[in-house]
């Protein structure tokens, strides 16, 4: 008797963010095309969250697949210390002019967490490299040693990224192993002056300020004001604090513009990218820095080198795929589809507003979110898995963050598919009303 893929999976796989004690049989996905995923029984599911927010052009894109194939036949990988290659250089040359700021250098890594790790290491060592002694040795009084971050933030699952993220269910088992960070609330009209005062008071001790511009994703799809963030960035600049924009999620069109930083007057010194960078096809991370930062690492003292790297740094296939994704993203048709999806989300907010059980319905670009007002606002709220199961039965894949329901589809999603998603949400809300 042939053992099913689900049973084989249960014997050997440890899934991410999954409690295996009550794990439902995982769905065997055998194919993806555009906004749809197909299982081994021929059932189709609208991928309404872009497979963990990465897939911006849909599955099985023939243009991206061809570029991947062509590159794999020519050069699949090479060490990136002492070597270079066309896809890496071309991608950096294309990215830098598009980024919101005056960035001059691209450092490649593997994913969003590592892109953030690189950024933090750059910022810390930036200050250390300006001293006469070895980095990290005999710190001068008043040295900048603190990192500033927002409450409810999420920057990744490696230890540095966890340290600068909100202390939550994600980080609780490792709390005693994380380094200290100065956390502050995201800005509101009521607290903005106090936040500015707090930054001003500690400014000479703070090495860097890391933030998810406009949208804290894993923290609950929390949207906050660009104008108020600008005030904090202005204060940080006045205190000579390096600013790090974590655009791992918000990059590549998600907020309605190519990058969330385009909504801001004050620009970051370092930016972190991943997820949509390759169109969701494979793993790649980018940390871009300004020339000011790069030049502090130029020294006859070899100890002032950025000692960081990954075996698959600047993988040629991943870089080629990213170039292909940029080609598609910058097409006028894609930009128009982003605009249409953004407008549809805004219109759907009016419908959500008619249900008392819905709280804080909001949208930013291609992202729609709201809370179902039942139980505590937390990731482990049991309503999340219930909605996932109901959505799958309706041919839709959703994965709420507890009682925070969100929609973030690929840009190729059709009007009919979005109608199906919106209709399901209304049906689901009525069930819980």
Secondary structure as UniProt FT lines:
FT   HELIX           5..12
FT   TURN            16..17
FT   HELIX           20..22
FT   STRAND          29..34
FT   STRAND          36..39
FT   TURN            40..41
FT   STRAND          44..47
FT   TURN            48..49
FT   HELIX           50..53
FT   HELIX           62..74
FT   HELIX           86..98
FT   STRAND          103..109
FT   HELIX           112..128
FT   TURN            129..130
FT   TURN            135..136
FT   TURN            141..142
FT   STRAND          146..150
FT   TURN            151..152
FT   HELIX           159..163
FT   TURN            169..171
FT   HELIX           172..177
FT   STRAND          182..184
FT   TURN            189..191
FT   HELIX           192..202
FT   HELIX           203..205
FT   STRAND          206..211
FT   STRAND          215..216
FT   TURN            218..220
FT   STRAND          222..223
FT   HELIX           226..238
FT   TURN            239..240
FT   STRAND          242..246
FT   TURN            248..255
FT   HELIX           260..263
FT   STRAND          270..273
FT   HELIX           275..278
FT   TURN            279..280
FT   STRAND          285..290
FT   HELIX           291..295
FT   TURN            296..297
FT   HELIX           302..304
FT   TURN            311..314
FT   HELIX           316..329
FT   HELIX           332..352
FT   TURN            353..354
FT   TURN            356..357
FT   STRAND          358..364
FT   TURN            365..366
FT   STRAND          367..372
FT   TURN            379..380
FT   HELIX           383..393
FT   TURN            394..395
FT   STRAND          396..397
FT   TURN            402..403
FT   STRAND          404..407
FT   TURN            411..412
FT   HELIX           415..432
//
